[in-house]
């Protein structure tokens, strides 16, 4: 049996790595997307291989529509059609709105929201034609509740939720599901680099009293990518330790 192919954008960060591992452990051939000439790529691949994972690498700037087309074409030529897409790429450029400049707004909307269109647009029709597919969009608790100093990030992550519902409706009869995951604060390297006292303040606001684990997000992705999740579409799955209920 030919393995299904899963593409994860922004794959080499904390969440992306956990998602790649979870999908691989569930039998997928995993393609890990990163920016062209991404400096940590070699070290990341070496670490992954030392842990028993052999990922493909697909380089492309996901803010560039044409570059995404080239990436998908190359991947499908070499590994096969994309069956699962996890839109995970994201950045932050935080500032209170009155001090936020146009560049900070544009870069976050382009990376976090435009990228979802840019990549999904090149794989969705193929999924529908084959009668099976999974699109999993990584949003955020702050896209649901908003967050001080994150007008750009909250807007982009909220936009992902609207996109998810609209596209889910379009392909529901084609065997393709489209869902979103809205994580809260997760113990990635980026979060763990925050000063201890600031992290403690964040954790104090979470009813469960801890940060999420990257592998908990990865496990949820693996479920959504499975046949068992075939009746779930257009959903937003909140995984935030009780920080926000919706």
BELKA-V784250 format. One record per residue. N is the residue number from 1. PSI is psi in whole degrees, -180 to 180 (NA if undefined). Layout:
[[N | PSI] [N | PSI]]
//
This chain:
[[1 | 130] [2 | 134] [3 | 144] [4 | 150] [5 | 131] [6 | 132] [7 | 128] [8 | 121] [9 | 155] [10 | 45] [11 | -15] [12 | 8] [13 | -173] [14 | -49] [15 | -45] [16 | -42] [17 | -46] [18 | -38] [19 | -45] [20 | -46] [21 | -46] [22 | -41] [23 | -41] [24 | -41] [25 | -18] [26 | 19] [27 | 7] [28 | 149] [29 | 121] [30 | 126] [31 | 122] [32 | 116] [33 | 142] [34 | 170] [35 | 152] [36 | 139] [37 | 34] [38 | 115] [39 | -42] [40 | 2] [41 | -49] [42 | -45] [43 | -38] [44 | -46] [45 | -40] [46 | -45] [47 | -43] [48 | -42] [49 | -35] [50 | -22] [51 | 4] [52 | 13] [53 | 134] [54 | 89] [55 | 147] [56 | 157] [57 | 131] [58 | 108] [59 | 132] [60 | 146] [61 | 109] [62 | -5] [63 | -6] [64 | 110] [65 | -47] [66 | -37] [67 | -36] [68 | -40] [69 | -44] [70 | -42] [71 | -47] [72 | -43] [73 | -45] [74 | -43] [75 | -45] [76 | -27] [77 | -37] [78 | -32] [79 | -21] [80 | 171] [81 | 148] [82 | 119] [83 | -31] [84 | 128] [85 | 126] [86 | 108] [87 | 96] [88 | -15] [89 | 135] [90 | 152] [91 | 167] [92 | 146] [93 | 73] [94 | 142] [95 | 147] [96 | 151] [97 | -40] [98 | -20] [99 | -4] [100 | 129] [101 | 170] [102 | -34] [103 | -40] [104 | -40] [105 | -52] [106 | -42] [107 | -39] [108 | -44] [109 | -37] [110 | -47] [111 | -40] [112 | -28] [113 | -51] [114 | -36] [115 | -34] [116 | -43] [117 | -49] [118 | -40] [119 | -47] [120 | -37] [121 | -26] [122 | -6] [123 | -20] [124 | -43] [125 | -40] [126 | -42] [127 | -47] [128 | -41] [129 | -36] [130 | -13] [131 | 16] [132 | 136] [133 | 159] [134 | 125] [135 | 124] [136 | 117] [137 | 127] [138 | 109] [139 | -140] [140 | 152] [141 | -31] [142 | -14] [143 | -16] [144 | -46] [145 | -11] [146 | 162] [147 | 132] [148 | 131] [149 | 8] [150 | 45] [151 | -41] [152 | -50] [153 | -46] [154 | -39] [155 | -44] [156 | -45] [157 | -30] [158 | -38] [159 | -37] [160 | -37] [161 | -42] [162 | -43] [163 | -46] [164 | -48] [165 | -42] [166 | -47] [167 | -35] [168 | -41] [169 | -34] [170 | -29] [171 | 11] [172 | -33] [173 | 2] [174 | 7] [175 | 15] [176 | 129] [177 | 148] [178 | 115] [179 | 162] [180 | 147] [181 | 132] [182 | 89] [183 | 153] [184 | -145] [185 | 123] [186 | 143] [187 | 59] [188 | 171] [189 | -37] [190 | -45] [191 | -39] [192 | -17] [193 | -12] [194 | 145] [195 | 142] [196 | -43] [197 | -33] [198 | -42] [199 | -40] [200 | -37] [201 | -39] [202 | -49] [203 | -34] [204 | -22] [205 | -8] [206 | 118] [207 | -35] [208 | -11] [209 | 23] [210 | 165] [211 | 157] [212 | 162] [213 | 137] [214 | -39] [215 | -20] [216 | -37] [217 | -42] [218 | -41] [219 | -37] [220 | -40] [221 | -44] [222 | -39] [223 | -49] [224 | -27] [225 | -8] [226 | 167] [227 | -30] [228 | -22] [229 | 17] [230 | -15] [231 | 6] [232 | 120] [233 | 152] [234 | 13] [235 | 153] [236 | 118] [237 | 116] [238 | 129] [239 | 84] [240 | 15] [241 | 17] [242 | 8] [243 | -35] [244 | 133] [245 | 139] [246 | NA]]
//
